[in-house]
Every structure is written in C-alpha cells, then in structure tokens.
C-alpha cells in the first residue's frame, strides 16, 4: 500500500491495483499548489464528512475519472443527485469492494455542506486491503477508538493533530494506546493559522514514548 499526502486531510492511496482519494481539498489549499488534480488517478473517493475543506475537489475529480464516492448515506445521495455514483455506508457498517473492505466508524465532529445543508454524521474509515489502516477523519479523541483493535490489527493509523477543530498531537499520542498502533501518519495541521503546530515538538513527544509520528511533505509518499 502506497499513501501520498496531498495536503491538509487529503490523501491518495494505491492498494491492490486501485486508486483511492480521501477528502480532496487541494485547489483551495495554497500549500498544495504543487498538486495538479488533473494528474490524480481515482477509482474511489472516500469522504469522512461534508465540510468544504474535505470535499472541495470531489466533483472535478469524479467527473473526470468516473470515481465512485464512498461515504455516509447523506453525502452519497448529495452527489448522486449530481450524477456521481456512490456507495453509502453508516456507522458500524462495512462493505467489500474490489480493493478490500471498508468499515465506517465513529468520529466526533460536525458535518454540513458549504451551503449549510445537512451532511450526515461524520465518520472515519478502516480499510483492510493489502494492509490495514485507520483513517480517523476530523475527530476528537474518543473511547470508541478502543473498539477498532478488537476487530483489526492496524498497520497504520492516520490521525488529525492540528488541534482547535480536532484533537491535537498529545491526544493523538493517547489514541495510539487506544488503537494499539504505534505507527501514526499525522494530518489536518498547518493548513491555516488555527491549526499550525510545532512539528519538531510533536515528533519529539512521540519519540519519547517509543512511537512513530510521520509528517509527510505535500506530494511525498510512504509505503505501509
């Protein structure tokens, strides 16, 4: 499994011959000016919730590639009305796709489209493919994370660390215990002033506990 950081909370994932895009907010992110959305390959677009900083480039990517949306019912219906095919999930539900299994799990946040309309309840994803990863989405630290390792042996957890709108890196460090996963990819930080962090201090906190916090440059990839 190859994961490329596209800035903010946006990811490109290659697994089992398929291309997944997560929460595409690229053209509106000045820090991601090196990413051209027309170059992105996509078979599926996974959306954790409906906030603009997670859905901005959905239509442009889906209309060009024919990618299918995977998200909650409300988001999938929203894009279905625009002619974009999707598969709806709700919390606790899972589905086996041609690249692997996706389970929709709890997140503590809010969710509305830019016009204020209801975007369903926010969530995260556990993807079990050639590797097993947890994508938390925008969330606070929650005891629900303790349920995930009861069903999955995680190879990587992708957690928001920017504070203010989500948990911070210190809460993410606690999450490693709940998830029984010591390998973390941090995201949802530094995009704008509210969520700027001290990356050196964050990594040092993890190192001191024997945990791994990876902070990729925009456009940089890692293998899981």
Buried (B, 14 or more C-beta within 10 A) or exposed (E): BBBBBBBBBBBBBBBEEBBBBBBBBBBBBEBBEEBEBEEBEBBBBBBBBBBEBBBBBBBBBBEEBEBBBBBBBBBBBBBEEEEBEBEBBEBEBBEEBEBBBBBBBBBBBEBBBEEEEEBBBBBBBBBBBBBBBBBBBBBBBBEBBEBBBEEBEBBBBBBBBBBBBBBBBBBBBEBBEBBBBBBBBBBBBBBEEEBEBEBEEBBEBBEEEEBBBBBBEBEEEEEB
